[in-house]
Amino acid sequence: MTRSLTPNNQTLGRANWTLQDGLLILAIISLILVIVKTASHFSGPYSTDLKIETSLSVLPGYTVQTLLRMTLAYFLSLLFTLVYSYAAYRSRVAAQILIPLLDILQSIPVLSFLPGVSLALIALFPGQRIGVEISAVVLIFTGMTWNMTFSFYQSLCGIPRELKEASRIYRLNLWQEFWTLELPAGIIGLIWNSVMSWAGGWFFLMAIESFTLQDKDFRLPGLGSFLAKAAKEQDFWAISWGLVVLIGVIVLIDFFVWRPLIAWAEKFKVEMIESQNVPQSWILDFLRRSPTMRVLSERLWMPLQQAVDEGLVRAFPVRTLPSNSPGRSQVVRWVNWLFMSGVAFIVLWGTWEAVLLLRLLNWDDWRHVIVAAIVTALRVTCAIILSLAWTVPVGVMIGRNPRLAQLLQPLVQIAASVPATAIFPVLLIGLIRVGGGLDIGSVALMMLGTMWYILFNVIAGAQAIPGDLLEAAMIYKLSRWQRWKTLILPGIFPYLITGIITAVGGAWNASIVSEYVTFKKQVITTTGLGATISEATAQGNFGLLLAATMVMSLLVVLTNRLVWRPLYRLAQEKYQLLI
């Protein structure tokens, strides 16, 4: 039964929308005021004697400061992702350097960045809190950006050839092609990996907001330092309240940010028929119907976008020169020369500095690093195999069922975002009682820090499978195994390899906090490369820290080069979507 609005109902409807729009405007203003007020605390002098409290009264302020750091780090990661991936996608010379370099960068553990970045920024801003704040944002950035960059680059390489030909036929310039073809092609994977990036940012937040460097302690007020102190003191009441606040923040971010973005990105999905079940978001529906947002869009956003488009169209005119023309070839040669010169300078300078540090080590140090690397490699392998066993079927199930995705996505995001280091003391107590201790517990903690990379990429891959192909599989009455073999596994394969590449690097990163644990004011360690890095960081042994980091990076890069990269090329060549 349908009903029409009477004049009174129409007036009431307008009044309701006016009230909601008023609340929206007040919320935006309040958010801006909170951000400005919180940012004002980031300046001023920094005291190394800063005490982190674990009372409930400090949780709101700590949480806002952490969210501001996470937000700044995310937008820095997003900018890096777009620029880095696009440069590698557009230039073969750049790709030959940038993609292997990305393997190296994502393999370097966050806590190996920590001493150098922190000391440099603290020296740059002596006695000022801004230096420690910037170092925290940069370190959160290093934990966020790699999976986003890998995912977006994989999406760019997977654009169907027919769409690229169409863009050339319509004579789109670089900006138009990026805005109308390349960015939409990678938006689904980028959003899902953004969710994972936030979860990854929470994982190392405790170590980033509260760390020890030689004989000095550096702390920043935040949710991570709150949980770190509560875990160190075994204050389970404070840990519980900290996790409650963290879960509440995750649920709110999912409701107000990620779920609307996932529902919005559904329109960029390549399919011949319209999907029956699509992700829904009340927030997105409200924004689309909101008179305030409509006015802002018509009078502010659309004119601004049009001005930017026109400016970029003039800056990047339609390519009229053939690719083999003398003028174009000369420009390309100059750009490649400048790029290669900069890379060569950085490599030579870094090599010289590394030699100066490594010459201080003896053979016993190197033997310890090699044995530790072998042990940690076995743990990483176990963690990846166990993660694959459950993430692939569960990820496909969530990705192919939008209703189930709306129900489970917040739960999965909560599980992925809870810092494993906060609950690890409880897990360690159980493992000590049943046997195994840190040897088994380190594998469990690696899984808690890495399996989500695979899961979120599998979900994104399952969602990207065109609905008409699934309809065709049902029409031809393919069995479940046949659907998995001929459609689902090939469809998610590029995303799965992307997830594994980032998960392997994440597992090595997680070894730093899983093999070296502070428990009841005692340090518990097990043999491994992660424990070696943690010990070297705590002692200020930069030579041993560099050696362990280099070995870890070398193992990750060799694994990617010999195993995952060939599979990555196979995914691009054999399992590319054609339309």
VEXMAR-303090 format. One record per residue (C-alpha): x negated, y negated, z. Coordinates in steps of 0.5 Angstrom, whole numbers, plus 500, padded with zeros to 3 digits. Each point is the difference from the previous one (the first is absolute). Layout:
<atoms>
XYZ/...
</atoms>
This chain:
<atoms>
500500500/497493498/502493503/499493498/498495505/505495501/498492501/499502508/496506499/496496494/499494505/498505506/495504495/497493498/499499508/497507501/495499495/498492502/499503507/496506497/496495496/499495506/497506504/496501494/497493500/499500508/496507499/496497495/498494504/499504506/495504496/496494498/500497507/498507503/494501495/498493500/500500508/496507500/495498495/498494504/497505505/496502495/495494501/497498506/494503504/499507501/499503506/496507500/503501507/507500498/504505504/506504496/506501505/505506499/506496504/506500496/501493500/494499495/502505495/505495496/494495499/495506498/505503495/500493496/493499500/499507497/505499495/497494498/493503499/504506496/504496496/493496498/496506498/506503496/501494496/492500499/501507498/505499495/496494497/494505499/504506498/503496494/493496498/496506501/505505496/501496494/493498499/498508500/506501496/499495495/492500499/497507499/493497502/503498506/504507501/493503500/498497506/506498504/503506500/494504503/499494504/507501503/498507502/494498504/504494503/506504502/495506503/496495505/504500506/503494503/496501507/493499495/503494498/501497507/493499502/498496494/506496499/501498507/493498501/500496494/506496501/499499508/493497497/504496495/505497506/496500506/504500506/506500496/506505500/501499493/494504498/503506504/507499497/497500493/496506501/506503503/504498494/494503495/500506503/507502500/500498493/495505499/505505503/505498495/498498493/497507497/506504499/504494498/494499495/500507497/507501500/501493496/494502495/503507499/507497498/497495495/496506497/506504499/505495497/503503493/496498494/507499497/501494505/493497498/501500493/506497501/497494504/495499494/506500495/503495504/493496500/501499508/494497503/496502506/504497505/507502497/497507499/498501507/507497503/505503496/496507499/494502504/503497507/506503499/497507498/496500507/505497504/503507503/494503502/497493502/506499505/499507503/493499501/501494503/504503505/494505501/496494501/503498506/500506503/493501499/499493503/503502506/495506500/494496502/503494503/498503507/493500498/500494496/503495505/496503506/493503499/493500503/493498496/494501504/501497507/506496498/507501500/504496495/508500501/506496497/507500503/504505496/504506500/494504498/496498505/506500505/501508498/492501500/499497507/507504503/497507496/493498503/503500507/505505499/506496502/505504497/505495502/497494496/499505494/507502500/502493500/495498495/502505495/508498501/498493498/496503494/506505498/504494500/496495496/499506495/508501499/501493500/495499494/503506497/507497500/498493498/494501495/499507497/507503499/502493496/494501496/501507499/507499498/498494495/494504497/505505498/502496494/493501497/500507499/500503493/506504499/505501494/506501505/502496506/499504506/506502504/496499507/496494501/497497506/504495504/499494504/504496504/495494500/499500493/508500498/500494505/495497497/502501493/507497502/498494505/502493497/493498504/496504496/503499494/499493500/493501502/499504494/503495495/497494503/493502503/498507498/502500492/498493499/493502503/500507497/501497493/495494501/495506502/502504494/499494495/493498503/497507500/503501493/496494498/494502503/500507497/503499493/502506496/494504498/499498492/493503499/499507499/496504505/494500495/500493498/493496502/503495504/503505505/494505500/496494502/504499506/501507502/492501500/499493504/506503505/497507501/493497500/502495506/503506504/495505499/495495502/504498507/500508501/493501499/498494505/505503505/497507499/493498500/501496507/504505503/494505499/495496502/503499507/502507501/493502499/498496505/505503505/499507498/492500500/501500508/503507500/496506501/502508498/504502506/505494499/501502493/500507502/506498505/503496494/500506495/503505505/505496503/502498493/501508498/505501506/504494499/501502493/503507502/505496505/502495494/501506495/505503505/503494502/502499492/502507499/505500506/502493498/502502493/504507502/505495503/500493497/501503492/507503502/502495505/498494495/504503494/506501505/500493502/498497493/506504497/505498505/502493501/504501505/495505504/495494498/504495504/501504506/493503500/496494498/500496506/498507504/494501496/498493500/500500507/496507501/495497495/500493504/499503507/492499501/498507501/495498505/505498505/503506500/494504500/498501507/507503501/498505494/493501503/503502507/504505497/494503495/496500506/505505504/501504494/493500498/496497494/500493503/497495495/497505495/508501498/502494502/496496496/503504494/507498502/498493501/497500493/507503497/504494504/496495497/500503493/506504498/504494499/496497494/502507496/507500503/502493498/496501493/504506499/507496502/498495495/499505494/506504501/504493500/497498494/502507496/505497495/507503502/502502493/494505500/503503507/507500496/497504494/497505505/507501503/503501493/495505498/501504507/493500502/499504506/497496506/493503498/500498493/502493502/494499505/496503494/502496494/502494503/499498507/493502501/498497494/504494501/497498507/493503498/497493499/503497506/497506504/493500498/500492502/503502507/495506500/494495498/502495506/502505505/493503499/497493502/505499505/498507503/492498500/502494503/505503506/494504502/497494503/505500505/502507501/493503501/498494505/506499506/500496506/504504505/501498507/494496500/496505497/497501493/502507497/496501493/499506496/495501494/502497494/498494496/506495503/497501507/493498497/503494497/504498506/494501505/495496495/505495500/501500508/492500501/499495494/495505496/501497494/495504496/504507502/507496499/498499493/497507499/506503502/505495496/495501494/501508500/508499502/500496494/496505495/504506502/507496499/497497493/498507498/506503502/504495496/495501494/500507499/507502502/505495501/498495494/500506495/507501502/502493500/498500493/504506499/506496503/499494495/499504494/505506501/505498504/502493498/507498499/502499493/506497497/
</atoms>
